Amino acid sequence: MKSKTLGILAGLTLTGVLVATFVTQEPTSTAPQGGERVFPQLMSVINDVAEMIVETKEQTITLVRGEKRWSVKEKDGYRADMEKVKSALVGLAELRLQDPKTKNPELYDRLGLLNPDQEGSTSTTVTLKTDQNATLAQVVIGNQKPAKSDPRVSEIYIRKPDDPQTWLTTGNLRLDRLPEEWLDKEITALPTKRVRHVKVVHPDGEVLDLSKEKPEDMDFQLDAIPLGSAVASPFNLNNVVGTLVQLSLDDVKKESDVSFNPKSGVAALVETFDGLRLRVETAKEGEKVYGKFSAEFDQTLVTPIEKAPTVPHKEPEASAPEEGTGQTTDSSAEGSEKKPDSPESKESLLKNPEDVQKEITAINERVAGWIYELAKFRVENFAKHKKDLIAQPSAKP
């Protein structure tokens, strides 16, 4: 890249769009770049973009840049998926003209380039604005398909609203058409290795308890198994925990806009070996399932990690050649890797209390005041009854 371009990119800030590292890399595609960029100056002012408006015939999506992150206006300002925003902005800035097409508005429909308000329109209009409401870029996006020369990029029909000329362009540009598709989907993201205990309480009072003794244990154990019974599959137990600690949203609403009745759904508690306690409440409303989350720190949950005793250093001695091999064995190679149950291995799985409390603060900042719509199958994965996890006795012949 030219030094001027690199200088511009180096000035992009974190809260702007986080694209500096991405765009300073050379394109991985070997396909010809063709003509000039659709918006030659956009990359130089990309840090001035304060709002991205995505319009379709069905609705308008407004992505707004804040001090710390981007948000989706139509979702009450909930945080947006930063990677999607970055990808869209860079995709627009890197879009390149290839061939001029029709100027006849009567043919726009064939290219998917009708105005969003026209009957039968399938186009998407994207507008980038500054915090002073000045327009930095605006374009109507039409049909697209994988490029013949390189399927990793797309051929995209476009036109500018104030110009009848349509163009075939090439680039990578994905613009989701629903507000919820722009949301940051992550709710919980905890490694299962950190989890020591999970409790699921059903509306009828049934309690499901899963636990493990050590972070390095592979499988969770089901507490209070009926005499003579056995777990059907360790996978099913682990899946209860894995689902809870890796939950994503389908949609989100402000807490004040939802009639949330926790008695209609299951409640769950997740506790880690390093002091984090996550509370999850669910509620049913018609065909939908909603979730409410909070996190707290509990010092009594912290598992102390004993350090390995210090041993004076001693140079390893080479043994005599093994009979018939002519090779010596070096004891220093044996046991050089950390064993799964070593103190060093345990310590690497867990966080220190200070980092856990920072993590809890971040979780609560994310979830406070929000109710999440959850996929039913995800809730079903962790809302298991004990009978669902116990092996059924074989029928007698």
FENCOR-V415373 format. One record per backbone hydrogen bond with DSSP energy under -0.5 kcal/mol. NH is the residue of the N-H (numbers start at 1). CO is the residue of the C=O. If there is no record, write none. Layout:
BEGIN
nh: <NH;NH>
co: <CO;CO>
END
This chain:
BEGIN
nh: <6;7;8;9;10;11;11;12;17;18;23;24;25;25;35;38;40;42;43;44;45;45;46;48;49;50;51;52;53;54;54;55;55;56;61;63;63;64;64;65;66;71;72;73;73;75;76;77;78;78;80;81;82;85;86;87;88;89;90;91;92;93;94;95;95;96;97;98;99;101;105;107;108;110;111;111;112;113;118;121;124;125;126;126;127;128;129;130;133;136;136;137;139;140;141;141;142;143;145;147;147;153;154;155;156;156;157;158;159;160;163;166;167;168;169;169;170;171;173;181;182;183;184;185;187;188;190;194;195;196;197;198;199;200;201;202;202;205;208;209;210;211;212;217;221;223;223;229;232;236;237;238;239;240;240;241;242;243;244;245;246;246;247;249;250;251;253;255;257;258;260;261;262;264;265;265;267;268;269;270;271;272;273;275;277;278;279;280;281;282;283;285;288;289;290;291;292;294;296;298;301;302;303;304;306;319;322;325;326;331;331;333;334;336;342;346;347;348;349;349;350;350;356;357;358;359;360;361;362;363;364;365;366;367;368;370;371;372;373;374;374;378;379;380;381;382;382;383;384;388;389;389;390;391>
co: <2;3;4;5;6;7;8;9;13;13;19;20;21;22;97;95;37;39;39;41;41;42;43;45;46;129;129;63;127;52;61;53;125;59;54;52;61;62;71;50;69;64;78;62;71;72;73;72;72;75;70;182;80;81;82;83;84;85;86;87;88;89;90;91;92;170;36;168;168;166;103;104;105;107;107;108;109;108;115;118;141;55;124;139;53;137;51;134;130;128;134;128;126;159;124;139;157;111;155;150;153;150;171;145;154;169;143;167;140;165;160;102;158;99;156;167;96;154;171;178;179;180;79;183;247;247;245;191;192;271;271;210;269;208;267;200;206;202;200;207;198;221;196;214;211;209;221;226;389;233;233;234;235;236;237;237;238;239;240;241;242;243;244;185;373;373;371;369;254;255;258;259;260;261;262;282;201;280;199;278;197;276;194;272;296;270;294;268;292;266;290;288;285;374;283;372;281;279;277;275;298;299;273;302;304;329;327;322;322;317;329;330;331;333;339;342;343;344;345;346;346;347;352;353;354;355;356;357;358;359;360;361;362;363;364;367;253;291;251;289;372;375;375;376;377;378;379;379;382;385;385;386;386;230>
END
